[in-house]
Amino acid sequence: MLRLNNNSNNHNCCNSSASTTQLQQLCYHKKFLCLLSDMLSEEAWDALTSRLERLADRVQRHEERLGRLDVCQEGLGDLSCSLRECLEAEGHLRGEAVLARSHRRRFERTRARYPSSWHTTVQQVAETREHVFTIAEMSGRQSMLSLASCSRALASGVLAVATDLAVTLPPHVYVIGGEDDDGNALADVERLDPSAGFWEPVPSLGVPRKWCGATAFAGHIYVLGGWGIDDDTLESVDRFDPWRDCWEEMPSMLRRRGAVSAVSFGSSIWAVGGQDGSVVHDSVEALDVARGVWELQPPMLQRRHAAGAAQLDGWIYVVGGNGARGEALCSVERLDPTSGFAWTEVAPLREPRAGLAVSALGDYIYVVGGRDRRGQELSSVERLDPSVNLWEVLAPLAVARWGLGAVSCCDRLLALGGSSCTDDASIGACERYWPQSNDDSVHPPQRSSSTWSVESFPTLYGSEIEGNWSFISCIRIPRRLFGAASSR
């Protein structure tokens, strides 16, 4: 046996093709063996190296055996696949049945390996409302979707509370459908994640539509009416379920309505005004979501389309728009659905506007952009204080626009997309307004597991300044005349 020492040069610890990592490992091993040989006697060293050589020989034999087993396994796999294909071709076997049976066998082996003393099945847990909510809060949406996909029994338990589960999701902003620069109706839908600050695509509408209305209720997004591919006026209604990540048809409205305004109140969805051919509506209807029934409501004082609507403190407000003769309006009216049987006028806008965007935030109604009676795009922003029935002018948008959307999310007001005065082109630019801190109606979010803070809502350029607009990430597909809504 060869005894190593620190000065031994009988072993070369590197070669020309060895990597740096391999070189370091070889050198380390050599130093370790040299140190070990100095510590052991001649007899002990010879015994150790002999055992190591026998061990190395045994490892080599095992590696050769594993190699032969790999070849056999590959051959058996090919034989099994060929046999299965023959049986499927002859109609004696279904591939799905084989996969299901294989899954059951693996599941039973797992159960035997990790026994459980539970007396309740997963299906019974999924049928218990409180348990489903607890699982949803702990595991998140994707885990619940996976649970629902395991079996029909589990799916029925999860989907039975999907409407209520939607409100446990973080807030998102949606832009739905709209029109491109060629006048084509779009089916594309995008969603903004405020915490990440970027837009992502979600499943498209089943029917393309432009100048549609949109609103949110119980975490679901509703899109109403609009004009379709051939500029036909639509009465159809679709709802997006964020838990199942899909659109579903809802009962159609009683009237066909393009350029309709939509707003949610209580457990109902309201469709206000709109246009059908040469007819401009003053009619209003509401969908009782629980019963799935549309019912006519008191008509507005004035016919209008391309207006904006919002709900604040138990009142539904309808602002501006185009009148029966196509003129831009400055009138504003409101209705108390719980006790009022007629609309009443409130203070008019400071300037007429149509194709505007309206949203409620705090104790105020905000009006953003639009077109005046000369057809000029507006950058001006107004805010109604219902307590004194007065409009005040706020800081203007950086980009004048009409056919835009506006939503409130995370205590901020967002102005989305639209069409600018530059060649009347659709834009993807989005701006965010931060109400001033002396506005007592907007309360800073408290940190908790169920509150979503604006602190992680990134600004695209520069820093956010109170009482001013700042840019955030752009919509992926520039568009105008779309529906916009925030899930919260």
C-alpha positions as CSV (number, residue, x, y, z in Angstrom):
1,M,0.0,0.0,0.0
2,L,1.1,3.5,-0.8
3,R,1.3,5.8,2.2
4,L,0.6,9.5,1.4
5,N,2.3,12.4,3.0
6,N,2.1,16.2,2.6
7,N,4.9,16.3,0.2
8,S,3.7,13.5,-2.0
9,N,3.4,14.2,-5.7
10,N,2.3,10.8,-6.8
11,H,-1.3,12.0,-7.5
12,N,-2.1,14.8,-9.9
13,C,-5.1,16.7,-8.5
14,C,-6.1,18.4,-11.7
15,N,-6.0,17.9,-15.5
16,S,-6.4,20.3,-18.4
17,S,-10.2,19.6,-18.7
18,A,-11.2,19.8,-15.0
19,S,-13.4,22.7,-14.0
20,T,-12.5,25.1,-11.2
21,T,-15.0,23.5,-8.9
22,Q,-13.7,20.0,-9.6
23,L,-10.1,21.2,-9.1
24,Q,-11.0,22.7,-5.7
25,Q,-12.7,19.4,-4.7
26,L,-9.7,17.2,-5.7
27,C,-7.3,19.5,-3.9
28,Y,-9.4,19.4,-0.8
29,H,-9.6,15.6,-0.9
30,K,-5.9,15.3,-1.3
31,K,-5.2,17.5,1.6
32,F,-7.7,15.6,3.7
33,L,-6.1,12.2,2.8
34,C,-2.6,13.6,3.5
35,L,-3.7,14.8,6.9
36,L,-5.4,11.5,7.6
37,S,-2.3,9.4,6.6
38,D,-0.2,11.4,9.0
39,M,-2.5,10.7,11.9
40,L,-2.8,6.9,11.3
41,S,-0.3,4.2,11.7
42,E,1.0,2.2,8.7
43,E,-1.3,-0.8,9.5
44,A,-4.4,1.4,10.2
45,W,-3.8,3.3,6.9
46,D,-3.4,0.0,4.9
47,A,-6.6,-1.4,6.5
48,L,-8.5,1.9,5.7
49,T,-7.4,2.1,2.1
50,S,-8.2,-1.6,1.6
51,R,-11.8,-1.1,2.9
52,L,-12.2,2.0,0.7
53,E,-11.1,0.0,-2.4
54,R,-13.6,-2.8,-1.6
55,L,-16.3,-0.2,-1.1
56,A,-15.4,1.5,-4.4
57,D,-15.6,-1.8,-6.2
58,R,-19.0,-2.5,-4.7
59,V,-20.4,0.9,-5.7
60,Q,-19.2,0.3,-9.2
61,R,-21.0,-3.0,-9.3
62,H,-24.2,-1.4,-8.0
63,E,-23.9,1.4,-10.7
64,E,-23.6,-1.3,-13.4
65,R,-26.7,-3.1,-12.0
66,L,-28.7,0.2,-11.8
67,G,-27.7,0.8,-15.5
68,R,-29.1,-2.6,-16.5
69,L,-32.3,-1.9,-14.5
70,D,-32.8,1.4,-16.2
71,V,-32.6,-0.3,-19.6
72,C,-35.1,-2.9,-18.5
73,Q,-37.4,-0.3,-17.0
74,E,-37.4,1.7,-20.3
75,G,-38.2,-1.5,-22.2
76,L,-41.1,-2.4,-19.9
77,G,-42.4,1.2,-20.2
78,D,-42.4,0.9,-24.0
79,L,-44.1,-2.5,-23.8
80,S,-46.7,-1.1,-21.4
81,C,-47.5,1.9,-23.6
82,S,-47.8,-0.3,-26.7
83,L,-50.1,-2.7,-24.8
84,R,-52.3,0.2,-23.6
85,E,-52.5,1.7,-27.1
86,C,-53.5,-1.7,-28.5
87,L,-56.3,-2.1,-25.9
88,E,-57.5,1.5,-26.4
89,A,-57.5,1.0,-30.2
90,E,-59.7,-2.2,-29.8
91,G,-62.0,-0.4,-27.5
92,H,-61.3,-2.6,-24.5
93,L,-59.7,0.2,-22.4
94,R,-60.1,3.9,-21.8
95,G,-57.0,6.0,-21.0
96,E,-58.9,8.1,-18.5
97,A,-59.8,4.9,-16.5
98,V,-56.2,3.8,-16.4
99,L,-55.0,7.2,-15.1
100,A,-57.8,7.3,-12.5
101,R,-57.0,3.8,-11.3
102,S,-53.2,4.7,-11.1
103,H,-54.1,7.8,-9.1
104,R,-56.1,5.8,-6.7
105,R,-53.3,3.3,-6.2
106,R,-50.7,6.1,-5.5
107,F,-53.2,7.7,-3.2
108,E,-53.7,4.5,-1.2
109,R,-50.0,4.0,-0.9
110,T,-49.6,7.6,0.4
111,R,-52.4,7.0,2.9
112,A,-50.7,3.8,4.1
113,R,-47.4,5.7,4.5
114,Y,-49.0,8.6,6.4
115,P,-52.0,7.2,8.3
116,S,-54.6,9.6,9.6
117,S,-57.1,9.3,12.5
118,W,-59.6,11.7,11.0
119,H,-63.2,10.6,11.0
120,T,-64.3,13.4,8.6
121,T,-63.8,13.2,4.9
122,V,-62.5,16.1,2.8
123,Q,-65.8,16.2,1.0
124,Q,-67.6,16.8,4.3
125,V,-65.1,19.6,5.1
126,A,-65.7,21.2,1.7
127,E,-69.5,21.2,2.3
128,T,-69.1,23.2,5.5
129,R,-69.2,26.9,4.8
130,E,-67.0,28.0,7.7
131,H,-64.3,25.4,6.9
132,V,-64.2,26.5,3.2
133,F,-63.6,30.1,4.3
134,T,-60.9,29.1,6.7
135,I,-59.1,27.1,4.0
136,A,-59.5,29.9,1.5
137,E,-57.9,32.4,3.9
138,M,-55.0,30.1,4.7
139,S,-54.2,28.6,1.3
140,G,-55.4,31.2,-1.3
141,R,-57.3,31.2,-4.5
142,Q,-55.1,28.8,-6.5
143,S,-55.3,26.1,-3.8
144,M,-59.0,26.4,-3.7
145,L,-59.3,26.0,-7.5
146,S,-57.1,22.9,-7.3
147,L,-59.3,21.6,-4.5
148,A,-62.4,22.2,-6.7
149,S,-60.8,20.4,-9.6
150,C,-60.2,17.2,-7.6
151,S,-63.8,15.9,-7.9
152,R,-67.3,16.9,-8.6
153,A,-68.3,16.5,-5.0
154,L,-65.5,18.9,-3.8
155,A,-66.3,21.3,-6.7
156,S,-69.9,21.6,-5.6
157,G,-68.8,22.6,-2.1
158,V,-66.3,25.2,-3.2
159,L,-68.4,26.7,-5.9
160,A,-71.4,27.0,-3.7
161,V,-69.6,29.7,-1.8
162,A,-67.6,31.1,-4.7
163,T,-69.6,34.4,-4.7
164,D,-68.7,35.0,-1.0
165,L,-65.1,33.8,-1.5
166,A,-64.6,36.5,-4.2
167,V,-64.7,39.2,-1.5
168,T,-61.7,37.6,0.2
169,L,-59.4,38.3,-2.8
170,P,-57.2,41.4,-2.9
171,P,-58.6,44.4,-4.9
172,H,-58.1,44.5,-8.6
173,V,-58.9,47.0,-11.3
174,Y,-60.5,45.8,-14.5
175,V,-60.8,47.3,-18.0
176,I,-63.3,45.4,-20.2
177,G,-63.8,45.5,-23.9
178,G,-63.9,48.9,-25.6
179,E,-63.0,50.1,-29.0
180,D,-59.7,50.3,-31.0
181,D,-58.6,53.0,-33.4
182,D,-60.4,51.3,-36.3
183,G,-63.7,51.4,-34.4
184,N,-63.7,47.6,-33.8
185,A,-65.3,46.3,-30.6
186,L,-62.9,44.5,-28.4
187,A,-63.3,41.4,-26.2
188,D,-60.0,41.7,-24.4
189,V,-60.0,42.2,-20.7
190,E,-57.1,43.3,-18.5
191,R,-56.6,43.5,-14.7
192,L,-54.4,45.7,-12.6
193,D,-52.8,44.3,-9.5
194,P,-52.3,47.4,-7.3
195,S,-49.7,45.7,-5.1
196,A,-47.6,44.6,-8.1
197,G,-48.3,47.7,-10.3
198,F,-48.7,45.9,-13.6
199,W,-51.6,44.8,-15.9
200,E,-52.2,41.2,-16.8
201,P,-54.7,39.6,-19.3
202,V,-57.7,37.7,-18.0
203,P,-60.2,35.6,-20.0
204,S,-61.8,37.6,-22.8
205,L,-65.5,38.4,-23.1
206,G,-67.7,35.9,-24.9
207,V,-69.1,38.8,-27.0
208,P,-66.9,41.8,-28.0
209,R,-68.5,45.1,-26.9
210,K,-67.7,48.8,-26.8
211,W,-69.2,51.6,-24.8
212,C,-70.5,49.2,-22.3
213,G,-71.2,49.8,-18.6
214,A,-69.3,48.0,-15.8
215,T,-69.6,47.7,-12.1
216,A,-68.6,45.4,-9.3
217,F,-70.6,43.5,-6.6
218,A,-69.4,41.0,-4.0
219,G,-66.0,40.8,-5.7
220,H,-67.6,39.9,-9.2
221,I,-67.3,42.2,-12.2
222,Y,-70.5,42.9,-14.2
223,V,-70.5,44.3,-17.8
224,L,-73.7,45.5,-19.3
225,G,-74.9,46.3,-22.8
226,G,-72.8,48.3,-25.3
227,W,-72.4,47.9,-29.0
228,G,-71.2,44.6,-30.6
229,I,-69.2,43.6,-33.6
230,D,-71.7,45.0,-36.2
231,D,-72.6,48.0,-34.0
232,D,-75.7,46.2,-32.9
233,T,-77.0,47.4,-29.6
234,L,-76.7,44.8,-26.8
235,E,-79.0,43.9,-23.9
236,S,-76.8,41.0,-22.7
237,V,-75.0,41.0,-19.4
238,D,-71.9,39.0,-18.4
239,R,-70.3,38.5,-15.0
240,F,-66.6,37.7,-14.2
241,D,-66.0,35.2,-11.4
242,P,-62.4,35.9,-10.1
243,W,-62.4,32.6,-8.2
244,R,-63.1,30.4,-11.2
245,D,-61.4,32.9,-13.5
246,C,-64.2,32.8,-16.1
247,W,-67.1,34.8,-17.5
248,E,-70.7,33.6,-17.2
249,E,-73.9,34.9,-18.7
250,M,-76.4,36.7,-16.6
251,P,-80.1,37.6,-17.3
252,S,-80.3,40.2,-20.1
253,M,-81.6,43.7,-19.5
254,L,-85.2,44.6,-20.4
255,R,-83.9,47.3,-22.9
256,R,-81.0,47.3,-25.3
257,R,-78.5,49.9,-24.2
258,G,-75.3,51.3,-25.7
259,A,-73.3,53.9,-23.9
260,V,-75.0,52.8,-20.7
261,S,-74.0,53.7,-17.2
262,A,-73.7,51.0,-14.6
263,V,-73.6,51.1,-10.8
264,S,-74.2,48.7,-8.0
265,F,-76.4,49.4,-5.0
266,G,-77.1,47.0,-2.2
267,S,-77.4,43.6,-3.8
268,S,-78.6,44.9,-7.2
269,I,-77.0,46.1,-10.4
270,W,-78.4,49.2,-12.0
271,A,-78.4,50.1,-15.7
272,V,-79.0,53.8,-16.3
273,G,-79.9,55.5,-19.5
274,G,-78.1,54.6,-22.7
275,Q,-79.0,54.6,-26.4
276,D,-80.6,52.2,-28.9
277,G,-80.4,53.5,-32.4
278,S,-82.0,57.0,-32.5
279,V,-83.7,56.4,-29.1
280,V,-81.9,57.9,-26.0
281,H,-83.2,56.4,-22.8
282,D,-84.4,58.0,-19.7
283,S,-85.3,54.6,-18.4
284,V,-83.6,52.8,-15.5
285,E,-83.6,49.2,-14.6
286,A,-82.1,47.1,-11.8
287,L,-81.0,43.4,-11.6
288,D,-81.8,41.7,-8.3
289,V,-78.7,39.5,-8.2
290,A,-80.2,36.9,-5.8
291,R,-83.4,36.5,-7.8
292,G,-81.8,37.0,-11.3
293,V,-84.6,39.4,-12.3
294,W,-84.5,42.8,-13.9
295,E,-87.1,45.4,-12.9
296,L,-87.8,48.9,-14.2
297,Q,-87.0,51.8,-11.8
298,P,-88.1,55.4,-11.8
299,P,-87.0,57.1,-15.0
300,M,-84.5,60.0,-15.0
301,L,-85.5,63.6,-15.4
302,Q,-83.5,63.8,-18.6
303,R,-82.7,61.4,-21.4
304,R,-78.9,60.8,-21.6
305,H,-76.2,58.4,-22.8
306,A,-72.4,58.4,-22.5
307,A,-72.9,59.7,-18.9
308,G,-71.3,58.5,-15.7
309,A,-72.9,57.0,-12.6
310,A,-71.8,56.3,-9.0
311,Q,-73.3,55.4,-5.6
312,L,-72.5,57.4,-2.5
313,D,-74.1,57.3,0.9
314,G,-77.2,55.6,-0.3
315,W,-77.8,57.8,-3.3
316,I,-77.3,56.9,-7.0
317,Y,-75.8,59.8,-9.0
318,V,-75.9,60.3,-12.8
319,V,-73.7,62.9,-14.2
320,G,-73.4,64.7,-17.6
321,G,-73.5,62.7,-20.8
322,N,-75.2,63.4,-24.2
323,G,-78.8,64.5,-24.3
324,A,-81.5,63.5,-26.8
325,R,-80.2,65.9,-29.4
326,G,-76.6,64.8,-28.9
327,E,-75.5,67.8,-26.9
328,A,-73.1,67.5,-23.9
329,L,-74.9,68.0,-20.6
330,C,-73.9,69.6,-17.4
331,S,-77.0,68.4,-15.4
332,V,-76.7,66.0,-12.5
333,E,-79.5,64.1,-10.8
334,R,-79.7,61.5,-8.0
335,L,-82.1,58.9,-6.6
336,D,-82.5,57.3,-3.2
337,P,-83.5,53.7,-4.2
338,T,-84.7,52.8,-0.7
339,S,-87.2,55.7,-0.1
340,G,-87.3,57.9,-3.2
341,F,-89.7,57.4,-6.1
342,A,-88.2,60.1,-8.4
343,W,-84.9,61.6,-9.3
344,T,-84.0,65.0,-8.1
345,E,-81.6,67.6,-9.5
346,V,-78.4,68.5,-7.8
347,A,-75.8,71.2,-8.6
348,P,-74.8,71.1,-12.2
349,L,-71.2,70.6,-13.4
350,R,-69.1,73.6,-14.0
351,E,-68.7,72.7,-17.6
352,P,-70.8,70.3,-19.8
353,R,-69.1,67.0,-20.6
354,A,-69.9,63.6,-22.2
355,G,-67.8,60.5,-22.6
356,L,-66.6,61.3,-19.1
357,A,-65.7,59.0,-16.2
358,V,-67.3,59.2,-12.7
359,S,-66.3,57.5,-9.5
360,A,-67.0,57.9,-5.8
361,L,-64.2,58.2,-3.3
362,G,-64.6,59.1,0.4
363,D,-67.4,61.5,0.7
364,Y,-67.2,62.9,-2.8
365,I,-68.2,62.3,-6.4
366,Y,-65.3,62.7,-8.9
367,V,-65.8,63.6,-12.5
368,V,-62.8,63.1,-14.9
369,G,-62.2,64.2,-18.5
370,G,-64.7,63.8,-21.3
371,R,-65.7,66.1,-24.2
372,D,-67.3,69.5,-24.1
373,R,-70.0,70.8,-26.5
374,R,-67.3,71.7,-29.1
375,G,-66.1,68.1,-29.1
376,Q,-62.9,69.2,-27.4
377,E,-61.2,66.6,-25.1
378,L,-61.0,67.7,-21.5
379,S,-58.3,67.3,-18.9
380,S,-60.3,69.1,-16.1
381,V,-61.4,67.3,-13.0
382,E,-64.4,68.3,-10.7
383,R,-65.5,67.0,-7.4
384,L,-69.0,67.2,-5.8
385,D,-69.4,67.7,-2.1
386,P,-73.0,66.5,-1.5
387,S,-73.0,68.0,2.0
388,V,-72.9,71.6,0.5
389,N,-74.1,70.7,-3.0
390,L,-71.1,72.4,-4.7
391,W,-68.6,71.3,-7.3
392,E,-65.0,72.3,-7.0
393,V,-62.2,72.2,-9.5
394,L,-59.2,69.9,-8.8
395,A,-55.8,69.5,-10.4
396,P,-56.2,68.5,-14.1
397,L,-55.1,65.3,-15.7
398,A,-51.7,65.3,-17.4
399,V,-53.3,64.0,-20.6
400,A,-56.7,65.3,-21.8
401,R,-58.9,62.4,-22.8
402,W,-62.5,61.2,-23.4
403,G,-64.0,57.7,-23.5
404,L,-61.9,56.9,-20.5
405,G,-62.6,54.9,-17.3
406,A,-62.3,56.0,-13.7
407,V,-62.3,53.8,-10.6
408,S,-61.4,54.3,-6.9
409,C,-59.0,51.7,-5.4
410,C,-56.8,51.7,-2.3
411,D,-58.0,55.2,-1.4
412,R,-56.8,56.6,-4.8
413,L,-58.7,57.7,-7.9
414,L,-57.5,56.1,-11.2
415,A,-58.1,57.5,-14.7
416,L,-57.6,54.8,-17.3
417,G,-57.0,54.8,-21.0
418,G,-59.4,56.7,-23.3
419,S,-58.8,58.8,-26.4
420,S,-56.5,61.8,-26.6
421,C,-56.7,64.9,-28.7
422,T,-53.7,63.7,-30.8
423,D,-55.3,62.3,-33.9
424,D,-58.1,61.1,-31.7
425,A,-56.0,58.0,-31.0
426,S,-56.6,55.5,-28.2
427,I,-54.1,55.7,-25.4
428,G,-53.0,53.3,-22.7
429,A,-51.8,55.9,-20.2
430,C,-53.1,55.7,-16.7
431,E,-53.0,58.3,-14.0
432,R,-53.6,58.2,-10.3
433,Y,-54.9,61.0,-8.0
434,W,-54.0,61.2,-4.3
435,P,-56.6,63.3,-2.3
436,Q,-55.0,65.8,0.0
437,S,-54.4,64.6,3.6
438,N,-56.8,67.3,5.0
439,D,-59.6,65.5,3.2
440,D,-61.1,63.7,6.2
441,S,-63.3,61.5,4.0
442,V,-60.4,59.5,2.8
443,H,-58.9,57.5,5.6
444,P,-55.4,56.0,5.4
445,P,-55.5,52.2,5.3
446,Q,-54.6,50.4,8.5
447,R,-52.2,47.6,8.4
448,S,-53.9,44.3,8.9
449,S,-54.2,41.0,7.2
450,S,-57.4,42.0,5.4
451,T,-56.5,45.6,4.4
452,W,-54.7,46.4,1.2
453,S,-52.5,49.3,1.4
454,V,-51.6,51.8,-1.3
455,E,-48.0,52.0,-0.1
456,S,-47.1,49.2,-2.5
457,F,-49.1,50.7,-5.4
458,P,-46.1,51.8,-7.6
459,T,-45.8,55.1,-9.4
460,L,-44.3,55.0,-12.9
461,Y,-42.6,58.3,-13.0
462,G,-41.4,60.3,-10.0
463,S,-43.1,60.4,-6.6
464,E,-46.7,60.7,-5.6
465,I,-47.8,64.2,-4.5
466,E,-50.9,65.0,-2.5
467,G,-53.6,66.7,-4.5
468,N,-52.0,65.9,-7.8
469,W,-51.9,63.2,-10.6
470,S,-49.1,60.8,-11.2
471,F,-48.6,58.2,-13.9
472,I,-48.9,54.5,-13.2
473,S,-48.3,51.5,-15.6
474,C,-50.1,51.7,-18.9
475,I,-52.9,49.4,-20.1
476,R,-51.4,46.7,-22.3
477,I,-53.9,47.3,-25.2
478,P,-54.7,51.0,-25.8
479,R,-58.5,51.5,-25.9
480,R,-61.4,53.8,-25.4
481,L,-65.1,53.5,-24.7
482,F,-64.6,50.5,-22.4
483,G,-66.1,49.4,-19.1
484,A,-64.0,49.9,-16.0
485,A,-64.5,48.6,-12.4
486,S,-62.7,47.9,-9.2
487,S,-63.4,44.6,-7.4
488,R,-63.3,46.6,-4.1
